[in-house]
Amino acid sequence: MEFHYYYLIQDIVGIILTFIGVRMLILCFRYIFSNKISKSILILMLKYTLITLSGINLLINQFGTSHWIISIILIFLSYIITPK
C-alpha cells in the first residue's frame, strides 16, 4: 500500500469542513431552542448543512477530482446563501 499526501490532505480538509459545519449547526439549534425559529436561522442552517455535506463528501470518498469539484460547488452554494 502506497502512501500519498493527497489522501491525507483530502482527509484533513474533510475533517475541518465537517467540524466547522457541525459546530455551527449545533449553535443554530441552540439558538432555535432558546428563541423562536426565524427565516434567517433556517437559511444559516441550510448554509452550514451544505458545508457539512462537502466535508463528509471529502471524508467518505476516495481521492478524485469529481469529489473535490462537488465539494467546491457545495461550498460556493453555501457562500451564495446569506441571510439578510
Secondary structure as UniProt FT lines:
FT   HELIX           5..34
FT   HELIX           39..60
FT   HELIX           65..80
//
